[in-house]
Amino acid sequence: MLAGLAQAEDAVAACADTAPWALAEHEVAAALDAAHRIEQRLAAVKLTLVREIDGRGTARTHGASSTAVWLRERLCLTVATARRLVDLAAALDTGNPGVRQALADGDINLEQVRVIADTVDTVHGAAGPEAADKAVGVLLDWAGQFDPTLLRKLSTRILDHVAPDIADAAAQAALEAEARRATRDRHITLSDLGGGRLRLTGTLDTEAAGLLRAAIDPLTAPSGPDDTRSPGQRRHDALADLCRLTLRTGELPENGGEPVQVVVTTSYDSLVGQLDAGILDTGLGLTPETVRRLACDATILPAVLGGAGQPLDVGRQRRLVNGPLRRALVLRDRGCAFPGCDRPPRWCDAHHIRHWADGGATSLDNAVLLCGHHHRHIHHNDWTVRLAPDGHPEFIPPAWLDPDQLPRRNQYHRRT
C-alpha cells in the first residue's frame, strides 16, 4: 500500500506541475472528472486507514485522548472534522460495503457518503436490516443524479420506497435522529487570523439556525440605493448589530464579576488627535477612527489614559446618552436619522455630532441616532451632520457626491 500511494503521489505531483492551458477544452473537462474520481478513491483509502488506526487504539498508544484528537494533531484538522472522519469510517466498516465500494470506485463523493450512511443508519433502526439494504441501492442510484443537499432532502422520504408500511411512523424517528445528529455536530470556532481579524466557522443545529435567520435576515437588506456592500458584508454587519443590541440590553450574565462590556484603551492625546490606535481588552488593535466611533456607543467603555498611563476616564456616565436623554433622542429621531434608512431606535447608537473628545457636550442638541452601518459611514466618510433650526438632524453630503451639498433628511420616520 505504501508503495502504491507513493506512486500515486508522484503521479499527482507531476500533474500539478503540468500547465492545463495546452489542453483542449474537452481534455480539461475530462481531466477534472479524473481528478475528482481519484479524490474520492483516495477518500475511501483514507477512511479505511482511519478505521484501522481507531481499531488498533493507536491514538491512546501515542498519548492522545481519542482518535479524533490524534487526527487533529497529525493532519492539522479541526476536532469536528476529525470526529466526523472517525464516525464515517466506522459506519462504512460496520454495515455499508456497497457504499464503501462505490466511493472506492469514484462513483460517489464523500459528502454523499455522509448522507447515505446517516440515512441507512436511520432506516436500519426503524425498519431493520432488509430495508436498510434496499435503501443503499436506492440512495446509490440517487447519488448518481443529485448533489448531497438534494440527496439529503430526498432521503427523508426513503422509507416510502423501501418500507411504505411504516413510513409515517418512521418519519418521526428520522426527524428525531436528524435532530440528534445536529445536536452532536453543533459547534462554533473562532480562529485568529492576525491583524485583529477572526474567522467565524461552525455548524448550527436546527433551532439555533432558525433563531439566527430570524434575527439576522431583517438586518441584511441593503440600507439604500447607495449601499455597495456585498451580501456577505451585510451579513457581517448584521451580526455585529446583533452583538451591539445584546450588549445594550444588559441582560447578559456577568463575566468575571462585572457586567459584559467592551473596553478600549487609548491615551487622551491619541483620542483627541486621532494619532494612534486603541487596544481592546482582548489585546487586539483598533484604528483611531474606530476608537472615536466606539466612544459614542453606550455599550463601550473607553479607558482613557494620561501621559503616565493613569486612567483619566473609564466610561464617564455623563458622557453616555442614556436614560431620559436617550428617550428624548428616540422621540425626536424615531430611528436612524441618516437619509433613507429605516432602522428602528433599538438598532441605533447615539452619535455625538461634535465628538466628546473634541469638547462636544452630551446633550440633545449634540446627539443623533445612527444605525451601526451609518455610524461607521459617518466616521469614515465626508458627510456632515448638524441640527437644523427646527431642531431636527440633517446631513450634508460630500462635494464629490453632490456639488451643491444640499442638506438631506430622513423622511422615513416622519410623523404622518
N, C-alpha and C positions, 0 to 999 in steps of 0.2 A: 504493500500500500504506500509506504513512504517513497519508494522509487517511482511509482506511478504518479503520485502527487507532485514529486519533484519535476517529472517530465511535463506534467500539465502546467506547472508554474512557469517553466521555461518557455512553453508554447504561448502562454498568455502574455508573458513579458515581451516576447518577440512581436506579438500582435500590437501590444501597447506602443511599441516603438515604430510601428508602421503607420504612415500617414494615410488616411482614408480618402484624401482628395483625388487620388489617382483612380479610384474605383468608379464604375458606372453606378447610376442611381439604384438599379435593381440589385447590384452587388452590395451596396451599403446596407440596403434593407435586409438582404439575406444574411450579411454579417451580424447585424443587430439581432436577428432571430436566433442565430447560432450562439451569440454571446449570452442571450437570455436563457437559452436551453442549458448551456454549460453552468450558468449561475445557479439554476435550480438543481441540477445534478450535484453540484458541489454542496448545496444546502442539504441534500439528502445524506451525503457523506458526513457533513458536519454534525448533523443530528445523530447519526449512528455513533460517532466518536463521543459526543456529549453524553449519550446514554451509557456508553461503556465506562466513561470517566465516573459518572454518577453511580453506576452499579458497583464499581470497584472500591468506592469510597476514597478516591484519590484526593478529594478536597480535604478531608479530615487528616489524611496522611501528611498533607502539606501544611497542616495547621489552620486551614480555613474552616469557618463555621458551617459552610454549606457549599454545594457545587455552584450555586448561583454566585456566591461571594468569590469563589475561586475563579470562575469565568470572568467576573468583573475585573479582577486584578490581572488575570492572564491575557485577556483580549481587550481590555480597556473599554468594557461595556458598562451601561448603567445596570443597576441591580434588577430593575424591572425587565429590561431586555434579556438579561441572563436568566432570570427566573422563567420567562416565557419559553426560552430555548429548552430549559430542563423539562418543563411541563410538556412541551410539544414532542420532545424526543421520547418521553415516557409514553405518551398517548400513541405514537406511531409504533412503538415497540410492543405494546401490550395488546393491540387489537385492530390495527389498521394496515395489514400488509399490502393490500391493494393500493391504499393511498401512498404508502411509502414507495411502492414500485412506480406509481405514476409520477411522483416527484423525482425519483432517480432517472426516469425516462425523459424528464424535462417537459412533460405534458401539462403539468400544473405548476403554479408558483407557491412560494412559502406562505403568503397571505391567504391563498385559497386553502392551503393545508390547514391553517389555523381554524378557518371557518368549518371545514369538513370535520376535523377532529372534535371541535366543540359540539357540532350538530349530532354526530354519531354517538358521542358520549350521552347526550340528552336522550336520543332515541333508544339507546340500549337500556337506559334506566326506566324509560316509560313503557317500552313495548317489547323488550327482550332482544336477544342476540340475532334472531332471524330477521326481524325488522331492521336492526342495525346494519346487517349485511346488505339488505336491499337498499338502504339509504346510501351506502357507499357507492353503489352502482349509479343511482340517480344523481347524486352530487358530483361524481366524477364526470358524468355526461354534461351536467350543467356547467361545470368548471371550464369545459372547452368552449363555452359560449358567453359566459358572464364574468365580469370583474368581481373581486372579493366583496365589494359593498353590495352589489346587487345579488350576489350569491348568498350573502348572509340574510338579506331580506327574503329571498325565496326559501331559504332553509327553515324559516319559521313555520312554514306550512308543509314540511316534508312528510309529516305523518298522514296528510291527505293522500299521498301517493303510496306509502308503504304500509300503513296501518289505519285505514279510514275509520274503522270501528271504534278506535279510541282517540281519534284526532282531537276532538274538542276538549276532552279531559286532559290530554297530554299537552295541549297548547298552554294551559295554565302552568303546568310543570316546567315547560320550556321557558316561559317567561320568568319564572322564579329562578331557574338555572342561569339565565342570562343576567338577571339581577345580581346573583351571587358572583358571577364572573366579573361584572362591572365593579362590584364592591372590592373584590380581590385585586383587580388591576388598577384601582384608582391611585393616583399619585400626582404630585406637583414637584417639579425640580427647578431650582433657581441656580443658574450657572454664571459665575463671574466671568465676564468677557474682557475685563480690564477697561480702563478709562471711565469707570463709573457705570458701565452698562451691564445689564443682566439679560440672560436668555431664559425665557419662561417656557417650559415644556411640561407636558403632562397628559393624563387621561382622566376625564371626569366621569363619574357614574351618572346614571340617568337623571336622578334628582338634582344633583349639582349642575349638570349641563342645562337642565330646564331653568334653574334659578339664574344661572349666568346669562343665558339668552334673554330671559325676560328682563333682566336688569340692564344689559348692555345694548340690546338692539335699539331702543329708543334714542340712544346717545350716538349711534354710529352713522346717522344720516348726515349728509353734507349740511353745513351750517348756512350755506347760501351759495349763490352763483359764483362767488369768488373763492370758494373753498376748493383748493387744489390738492388736498390730502388724498392719498391712496386709501382704499378700503382697509388695508392693514394698519395704516397710520391712524385712521379714525377709530378702529377697534382699540389700538394702543391708548389713545387719548381718552376713550370712553372708560377703559379700565382704570386709568388714573383718576378720572372724575368719580368713579365708584369709591375708590380709596379715600378721596377727599371728603365725600359725603359721609362715609362710615366714620372717619376720624371726627367729623363735625358733630355727629350725634352724641358723642360722649358715652356711648353705651358699651364700648369695648372693655374687656377685663383689664385690670391693672397689669402693668409689666414692670417687674422689679419694684413693686410698691408705689409706683407713680402712674398717673393716667398716661395712656398711649399718646405719644406725640412725636413729631419730627423736630430735632434740634439741629440748627445750622449755626456753626461757629465761624465768626469773622471778626476782623478788627473794625473799630469805628471809622477810622480813616479810609479803610478799604471800602466799607459800605457806602460812605458819603461820596467818595471819589470814583467808585466803580473801578478800583485799581487791581483788585486781586480776587482770587476765588474764595469761596466758603467751603467749609468741611462739614459734612453730615456726621451724626454720631456713629454711623457705620464705618467712617473713615474715607468715604468717597467724596470726591471734589465736585463743586458746582461752580459755574461761571458767575462772575459778578452780577450780570443782568438777571440771572436766575435767582440769586440770593435776594436781590431787591424785589423781585416779583413775589417770592415766597414770603417776604416780610409783610406783605399786605394781607396774608391769609391768617385768619384767627386760629387755624389748626397747626400753625408752625410757630415754634418758639425760637426766635433768633437770639443766640448767645453772643452779645456784642462785647468784645474785649478791648480794653485800653492798651496803651503802648507797652505796659509791663505785663500784659496778659491777664489783668484782673477783670472780672466781669463787670461791665458798666450797666448792662441791661439784659435780663433774661425774660423776655416776654412781658413787657410792661402792660398791665391791664388797661391803662389809659390810652395805649396805642391801638388796641383792638376794637374793631367795630362790632360790638355785640350788645346783647340786652336791648333796652329801649331804642338805642341808636340804630341797631340793625333793623328793628321792626319799622322804624320810621323810614329807613332806606328802602325796605321792601315795599312799603306803602307808596313811596314815590316812584320807584323804578319798575316794580312789579315783575322783575325778571332781568335777564341780561340786557343792558341798555345799548349794546352795540347794534348799529342799524341792521335790521333784517334777521336778528337772532330771536328764537322762540324759547330759549332755555328758561325754565321756571326759577324762582328765587332759591329753592333748596339746592340747586346745582351751581350756585354762584358764589364767588368770593367778593369781599368788599375791597375795592381798589382805591388807594389814596390817589387823588388827582395830582396833588403835589406830594411827592413821596415824603414819608415821615422823617427819613434820614436827611432830607433837604429842608427840614423845618416845617413840613406840612402838618396841619392840625388834624386831629381825629374828630371830625365834625360832619354833619350832614352836608355842609357846603363844600367839603373836600373829599367826598366819597361818591363812588358809583358802583353799582352791581355789574359784575362781568363773569360770564361762564369761564371755565378753565381754558377753553380754546382761545377766546378773545382776550382773556387776561394775559396769556402768553403773547398774543398778537400785538397787544398794546405795548408790552415791554420790549418787544423785539423789532418793531416797525416804526414808521414815521407818523403814525396817526397821533392826533392831539385831542384830548377830551377836555371839555370845560362845561360849566353850568351857564345856561342862557339866562337872560334877565327874568324869565318866568320861573327860574329855579329848577328846570329840567336839564338833564345832560344832553349835550350834542357833540358830535365828533367831526373833526376837521381832517379830511383825507390828505395824504401827502401830495405834493405838487405833481409828481410823476403819474399819479393816478387821476387827479383832477386838477388841471392847471388853474382853475378858478378857485379851488379849495372851498367850495360851498359847504357850509355845515350840514350834517346829516343827523337824523334822529331815528330811533327805533319806533316804528308805527305799530308794531305787532302788539305791544302791551297797552296801547292807548285805551282809555275808558270810552265805552260807546255812549 
